[in-house]
Amino acid sequence: MKTLVLGGYGNFGARICRALAADAGIELLVGGRDLERATAFAQSLGGNARGIRVDAEAPDLAQGLGYLGVELVIHTAGPFQNQDYRVPQAVAAAGAHYIDLADGRRFVCDFPAAMDAAFRDAGRTAVAGASTVPALSSAVVDHLAAGWQGIRSIDICIAPAQGAPRGEATLAGVLAYCGEPIRVWQDGQWIEQPGWANPVKVQFARMRPRRGALCDIPDLELFPSRYAGVQSVMFRAALEVGIAQQAFAFMAFMHRVGLLRAPRKLAPLLHSAGGVFDVLGTALGGMVVRGEGIDAQGAVARHAWHIAADDNHGPEIPCMAAILLARRLARGDALPVGAHACAGLLTLPEFEPEFARWGMVTDLIDETSPTP
């Protein structure tokens, strides 16, 4: 399957390319605006990978994809928070499959309604959000709640290692909602809370506790409708260095009072300065997903799934769902035609070989309080 990775030499795209380059069923195209960089990186991969110059915003993108005979496009060139659907529209017009790593709430949540008809007409599959959220997060929640009568609450926190490579686009994406009001499903109703403000303490199985703050991601909107009866859904991010977390909270406050109009414009500065704090952090990052519900016997159950990624391997996690789905398509395995948010398309056991490949450790812990 001829597969084009847009942003193929970037922070996440390069990881996906490395994983797919050795797959005999995939002819890999490393795509980017800089042909020299794309070609050099493709050559470093060996095999049948090659670099091409491609501009995702070019008006003739669909024609270019058709000319190249591309069968699958993996879109990694974020941030997705303010992107439109011109890339998936071009992919559908070219008659190819589409996968992206989007974590922008509107981009992912509105994707099925906006793009389903185009991909059904093309007889192809399009998947938005093939990343940590909602691909992995939904797989974990499904696993935690398997056999339960119902789930009441879902609480997720991602905790990146300070030393892990950071992309400027990712930073711009998270700054886009710093201090902005975010709609959150709490106690069975929609309320608004400011992004990155008011961090709270979060416990992890193999890391020291951190303080995490609200982030605007697709799960906050997808999960209340996906899991019938759920009363609360929360997602936080917990930076390793406390002063960095406090800086985000301060920027959120400054934005709310009108003294910092566009925090995301600080992304280049913060990206270049972020390394200053690396000496205060480690190479260990992780994630926790907590679920509370009613088990098969009608009793209250509280389970937590943890993952710890050492050696700065944490950024591999957002790439795993796209890799797994691309391999499925290359094998000829069926995926549902049309456009979909990536919730429920993968199971947690499908991720486990990828976790093992990078030495990541997972824990499933029963946190149910003992009956007095």
C-alpha positions in Angstrom: 0.0 0.0 0.0 1.5 3.3 -1.1 1.4 5.4 2.1 2.2 9.1 2.4 3.0 10.6 5.8 2.4 14.3 5.8 4.9 15.9 8.1 6.9 12.8 7.7 10.1 14.1 9.2 8.4 15.9 12.1 8.2 15.0 15.7 5.5 12.4 15.3 5.6 11.8 11.6 9.2 10.6 11.8 8.3 8.0 14.4 5.5 6.7 12.3 7.8 6.5 9.2 10.4 4.5 11.2 7.7 2.0 12.3 6.2 1.6 8.8 9.4 1.6 6.7 10.2 -2.0 7.6 6.7 -3.2 6.7 6.9 -5.2 3.4 3.3 -4.3 2.6 3.9 -0.6 2.7 5.6 1.6 0.1 6.4 4.7 2.2 6.5 8.3 1.0 7.9 10.8 3.5 6.2 14.1 2.7 7.0 17.6 3.7 7.6 21.1 2.3 11.4 20.7 2.4 12.3 18.1 -0.3 16.0 17.9 0.9 15.0 17.1 4.5 12.3 14.6 3.3 14.8 12.8 1.0 17.6 12.7 3.6 15.3 11.3 6.2 13.8 8.7 3.8 17.3 7.6 2.8 18.1 7.1 6.5 15.2 4.7 6.8 16.4 2.4 4.0 14.1 0.0 2.3 11.6 1.4 -0.3 11.0 4.7 1.5 11.5 7.9 -0.5 11.0 11.6 0.2 8.7 13.9 -1.7 7.9 17.6 -1.5 4.2 18.1 -0.7 2.3 21.2 0.6 -0.8 20.2 2.5 -2.3 23.6 1.8 -1.7 23.4 -2.0 -5.0 23.8 -4.0 -3.9 20.9 -6.3 -3.2 18.5 -3.4 -5.9 16.0 -4.7 -4.4 15.9 -8.2 -0.9 15.4 -6.7 -2.1 12.5 -4.6 -3.8 11.0 -7.5 -0.7 11.4 -9.8 1.4 9.7 -7.2 -1.1 6.8 -6.7 -1.3 7.3 -3.0 -3.6 4.8 -1.3 -3.3 6.1 2.3 -2.5 9.5 3.8 -1.4 9.8 7.4 -1.7 13.4 8.4 0.6 14.4 11.3 1.1 18.1 10.4 -0.6 19.9 13.3 -1.7 21.8 15.2 -5.2 20.7 14.4 -7.0 23.1 16.7 -7.6 25.7 13.9 -7.3 23.5 10.8 -10.1 23.0 8.3 -10.8 19.9 6.4 -9.0 20.7 3.1 -6.5 17.8 3.5 -9.1 15.0 4.1 -11.3 16.5 1.4 -8.3 16.3 -1.0 -7.6 12.7 0.1 -11.3 11.7 -0.5 -11.2 13.3 -3.9 -8.0 11.3 -4.7 -9.8 8.1 -3.6 -7.4 7.3 -0.8 -7.8 6.3 2.9 -7.1 8.9 5.5 -5.7 8.8 9.1 -4.7 11.7 11.3 -3.2 12.3 14.8 -5.6 15.2 15.5 -6.3 16.1 19.2 -8.3 19.2 18.4 -11.7 18.9 19.9 -13.7 20.5 17.1 -11.6 18.9 14.4 -12.2 15.4 15.7 -15.8 15.7 17.0 -17.1 17.4 13.8 -15.1 15.2 11.5 -17.7 12.3 10.9 -20.5 14.7 10.0 -18.3 16.8 7.8 -16.5 14.1 5.9 -18.6 10.9 6.0 -20.4 11.4 2.7 -17.2 12.2 0.8 -15.4 9.0 2.0 -18.5 6.8 1.6 -18.8 8.0 -2.0 -15.1 7.1 -2.5 -15.5 3.7 -0.7 -12.7 4.6 1.6 -12.0 4.9 5.4 -11.2 8.1 7.2 -10.1 8.2 10.8 -9.6 11.4 12.9 -7.9 11.3 16.3 -5.7 8.2 15.8 -3.6 9.2 18.7 -3.4 9.0 22.5 -6.9 10.6 22.6 -9.4 9.3 21.7 -7.9 6.1 20.2 -5.9 4.8 23.2 -8.0 6.4 25.8 -11.3 4.9 24.5 -9.6 1.4 24.3 -8.6 1.7 27.9 -12.0 2.8 29.1 -13.6 -0.1 27.2 -11.2 -2.4 28.9 -11.8 -1.0 32.4 -15.5 -1.2 32.0 -15.8 -4.6 30.3 -18.6 -6.5 32.0 -19.8 -3.6 34.0 -23.5 -2.7 34.1 -22.5 1.0 33.6 -19.8 3.6 34.0 -20.2 6.7 36.2 -17.0 8.6 35.8 -13.9 8.8 33.6 -10.8 10.6 34.7 -7.7 10.8 32.5 -4.4 12.4 33.0 -1.4 12.4 30.7 2.0 13.2 32.2 4.8 13.8 29.7 8.5 13.5 30.6 10.3 16.8 30.8 13.1 15.4 28.7 10.9 14.0 25.9 11.2 15.8 22.5 8.6 18.5 22.1 7.1 19.8 18.9 6.3 23.5 18.5 3.0 22.6 16.8 2.0 20.5 19.8 2.8 23.4 22.1 0.8 25.8 20.0 -2.1 23.4 20.1 -2.3 23.2 23.9 -1.7 27.0 24.3 -4.8 27.6 22.0 -7.1 26.9 25.0 -5.0 28.2 27.8 -7.4 30.2 29.9 -10.2 29.6 27.5 -13.6 28.3 28.8 -13.9 24.6 28.2 -17.2 22.7 28.2 -16.9 19.8 30.6 -19.5 17.1 31.5 -19.6 17.0 35.3 -22.3 15.6 37.6 -24.6 14.9 34.6 -24.5 18.4 33.1 -22.4 20.7 31.0 -20.4 23.3 32.8 -17.5 25.6 31.8 -14.0 25.6 33.4 -10.9 27.4 32.2 -8.2 25.5 30.5 -4.8 24.9 32.2 -6.1 26.7 35.4 -6.5 25.3 38.9 -4.2 22.3 38.8 -4.9 19.4 41.2 -2.8 16.5 42.5 -2.9 13.3 40.5 -1.5 10.0 41.7 0.4 7.6 39.4 1.5 4.0 39.9 5.2 4.3 38.9 5.8 8.1 39.1 5.7 10.7 41.8 2.4 12.6 42.1 2.0 15.6 39.8 -0.4 18.5 39.5 -2.6 18.3 36.5 -4.8 20.9 34.8 -7.8 20.7 32.4 -7.1 20.3 28.7 -9.6 20.6 25.9 -9.5 17.3 24.0 -12.1 15.3 22.0 -12.8 12.8 24.8 -14.6 15.5 26.8 -17.3 15.6 24.2 -17.2 12.1 22.7 -17.3 10.1 25.9 -20.6 11.5 27.4 -22.4 10.2 24.3 -20.3 7.1 23.9 -20.7 5.8 27.4 -24.4 5.9 28.3 -25.1 7.0 31.8 -21.6 8.5 32.5 -21.9 11.4 34.9 -18.4 13.0 34.7 -15.6 13.0 32.2 -12.3 14.8 32.9 -9.0 15.1 31.1 -5.9 16.7 32.6 -2.2 17.2 31.7 0.4 17.1 34.4 3.8 18.6 33.5 6.8 17.1 35.4 8.4 20.4 36.5 6.1 22.3 38.9 7.3 25.7 37.8 6.3 24.9 34.2 2.8 23.9 35.4 2.5 27.1 37.4 3.6 29.1 34.3 0.7 27.6 32.3 -1.7 28.4 35.2 -0.4 32.0 35.3 -0.8 32.4 31.5 -4.4 31.0 31.9 -5.0 33.7 34.5 -3.5 36.4 32.4 -5.6 35.4 29.4 -8.8 35.3 31.5 -8.3 38.9 32.8 -7.4 40.2 29.3 -3.7 40.8 29.7 -2.6 38.0 27.4 -4.7 38.0 24.3 -3.2 35.0 22.4 -1.2 32.6 24.5 -0.5 30.3 21.5 1.6 33.1 19.9 4.1 32.4 22.6 4.7 28.8 21.3 7.9 29.6 19.5 9.4 31.3 22.5 8.3 28.7 25.0 9.5 25.9 22.7 13.0 27.3 22.4 13.1 28.1 26.2 11.6 24.8 27.3 14.9 23.0 27.5 16.0 25.2 30.4 13.8 23.1 32.7 15.1 19.7 31.4 17.7 19.5 34.1 14.9 19.6 36.7 13.1 16.7 35.1 13.5 13.1 34.0 13.0 10.8 31.0 10.0 9.2 32.7 6.4 10.0 31.6 3.1 8.2 31.7 -0.7 8.3 31.8 -3.5 7.2 34.0 -7.1 6.4 33.2 -9.5 6.0 36.1 -13.0 4.6 35.7 -15.8 4.2 38.3 -19.0 2.3 37.7 -21.3 -0.5 38.7 -19.8 -4.0 38.1 -21.7 -7.1 37.0 -22.8 -7.9 40.6 -24.2 -4.4 41.1 -21.4 -3.2 43.3 -19.4 0.0 43.0 -16.1 -0.6 41.2 -13.1 1.7 40.7 -10.3 0.6 38.4 -7.2 2.5 37.2 -4.9 1.7 34.2 -1.4 3.2 34.3 1.4 3.3 31.8 4.9 4.4 32.4 7.3 5.2 29.5 10.9 5.7 30.4 13.9 6.8 28.3 11.9 9.6 26.7 9.9 7.1 24.7 6.6 8.8 25.7 6.1 10.5 22.3 5.8 7.0 20.7 2.4 6.6 22.3 0.5 9.2 20.2 1.8 7.4 17.1 0.7 3.9 17.9 -2.9 4.0 16.8 -2.0 5.4 13.3 0.7 2.7 12.9 -1.7 -0.1 13.9 -4.5 1.1 11.6 -2.1 1.6 8.7 -0.8 -2.0 9.1 -4.4 -3.2 9.1 -5.1 -1.5 5.8 -1.9 -2.7 4.3 -2.9 -6.3 5.3 -6.2 -5.8 3.6 -8.2 -6.0 6.9 -11.5 -4.3 6.7 -12.1 -1.0 8.4 -15.5 0.7 8.4 -16.1 2.8 5.3 -16.8 6.5 5.8 -15.4 9.1 8.3 -15.0 8.3 12.0 -13.6 9.6 15.2 -11.0 7.0 16.4 -13.0 5.8 19.4 -13.6 2.0 19.7 -11.6 1.1 16.5 -8.8 -0.5 18.5 -8.7 -2.6 21.6 -6.2 -2.3 24.4 -4.5 -5.7 23.7 -3.7 -4.5 20.1 -1.5 -1.7 21.7 0.3 -4.1 24.0 3.0 -5.3 21.5 3.8 -1.6 20.8 4.1 -0.9 24.6 6.5 -3.9 24.9 8.6 -2.8 21.9 9.5 0.4 23.8 9.8 -1.1 27.2 6.7 0.6 28.6 5.1 -0.8 31.7 1.4 -1.0 32.4 -0.5 -1.6 35.6 -4.2 -2.3 36.1 -5.1 -1.5 39.7 -8.4 -2.1 41.6 -8.9 1.1 43.6 -12.3 0.1 44.9 -12.6 1.0 48.6 -12.9 -2.1 50.8 -16.4 -2.6 52.4 -16.3 -1.8 56.1 
